[in-house]
Amino acid sequence: MNETMFFSPLRLFELEALIEKSVKKVISQQTTGHTVTADRLMTIKEAAAFIKLSPTTVYNLVMKRQIPFMKNRQRLYFSEKQLRDWIEAGRVKTGEEIRQEADQSTVR
């Protein structure tokens, strides 16, 4: 029998918990039909390119706390998922959507 051994900085219970969490996540995705894309952390330059703004503008948004960010050891990080959600939160409804909502509210 050929057994492969590896060494991990995690303790056995931490490794078991990580495996259990991963399995539950996969099972949850299969039962709900949703797939979760991996989130990516970005630097200020990467985030600026992603949202098509200058790094200076992104710094200004951070100073005003108008954009989601993380800070660790005086470095700024941005989550791709959080930036995508932030952009989508600013979506403006179309005229047709506004008319449909108005029609629905008058029917009630």
C-alpha positions in Angstrom: 0.0 0.0 0.0 1.4 3.3 -1.1 0.7 6.1 1.4 1.7 9.7 0.9 2.3 11.8 3.9 2.4 15.6 4.0 3.0 18.1 6.7 0.7 21.0 7.4 1.0 24.0 9.7 -2.6 23.3 10.7 -3.5 21.1 13.6 -5.6 18.0 13.0 -8.8 19.6 14.3 -8.2 22.7 12.2 -7.7 20.6 9.1 -10.9 18.6 9.9 -12.9 21.8 10.4 -11.6 23.2 7.1 -12.6 20.0 5.2 -16.0 19.9 6.9 -16.7 23.6 6.0 -15.6 23.0 2.4 -17.8 19.9 2.0 -20.8 21.8 3.5 -20.2 24.7 1.1 -20.1 22.4 -1.9 -23.3 20.5 -0.8 -25.0 23.8 -0.2 -24.1 25.0 -3.7 -25.4 21.8 -5.3 -28.7 21.9 -3.4 -29.4 25.6 -4.1 -28.0 25.6 -7.6 -25.9 28.7 -6.9 -22.2 28.7 -7.7 -19.9 31.0 -5.8 -17.0 32.5 -7.6 -13.9 33.0 -5.6 -13.4 36.5 -4.3 -10.1 38.2 -5.1 -8.3 40.8 -3.1 -6.9 43.7 -5.1 -4.4 46.5 -4.5 -5.5 50.1 -5.0 -4.1 50.1 -8.6 -5.9 46.9 -9.4 -9.1 48.2 -7.9 -8.8 51.5 -9.7 -8.4 49.6 -13.0 -11.3 47.3 -12.2 -13.7 50.2 -11.6 -12.1 52.3 -14.3 -11.2 55.2 -12.0 -7.8 56.8 -11.2 -6.0 55.6 -8.1 -6.3 59.2 -6.8 -10.1 59.1 -7.2 -10.2 55.7 -5.3 -8.1 57.2 -2.5 -10.6 60.1 -2.2 -13.5 57.6 -2.1 -11.7 55.7 0.7 -11.1 58.9 2.7 -14.8 59.7 2.4 -15.6 56.1 3.3 -17.8 55.9 0.1 -16.2 52.7 -1.2 -15.8 49.3 0.5 -12.2 48.6 1.5 -10.0 46.8 4.0 -6.9 48.1 5.7 -4.0 46.0 7.1 -0.7 47.4 8.2 -1.4 50.7 6.5 -2.1 49.0 3.1 -5.4 49.2 1.4 -7.2 46.1 -0.1 -10.4 45.8 -2.1 -12.6 42.8 -2.5 -13.7 42.2 -6.2 -17.1 40.9 -5.0 -17.6 43.9 -2.7 -16.7 46.4 -5.5 -19.0 44.6 -7.9 -21.8 44.8 -5.3 -21.0 48.5 -4.7 -21.3 49.2 -8.4 -24.5 47.3 -8.7 -26.0 49.1 -5.7 -25.8 52.3 -7.7 -27.9 51.0 -10.6 -30.5 53.4 -11.8 -33.9 52.0 -12.8 -35.1 52.4 -16.3 -38.2 54.4 -17.1 -40.1 51.1 -17.9 -39.2 49.7 -14.4 -40.4 52.9 -12.8 -43.7 52.8 -14.7 -44.2 49.1 -13.8 -43.7 49.8 -10.1 -46.1 52.7 -10.3 -48.7 50.5 -12.0 -48.3 47.8 -9.3 -48.7 50.3 -6.5 -51.9 51.8 -7.9 -53.4 48.4 -8.4 -53.1 47.5 -4.7 
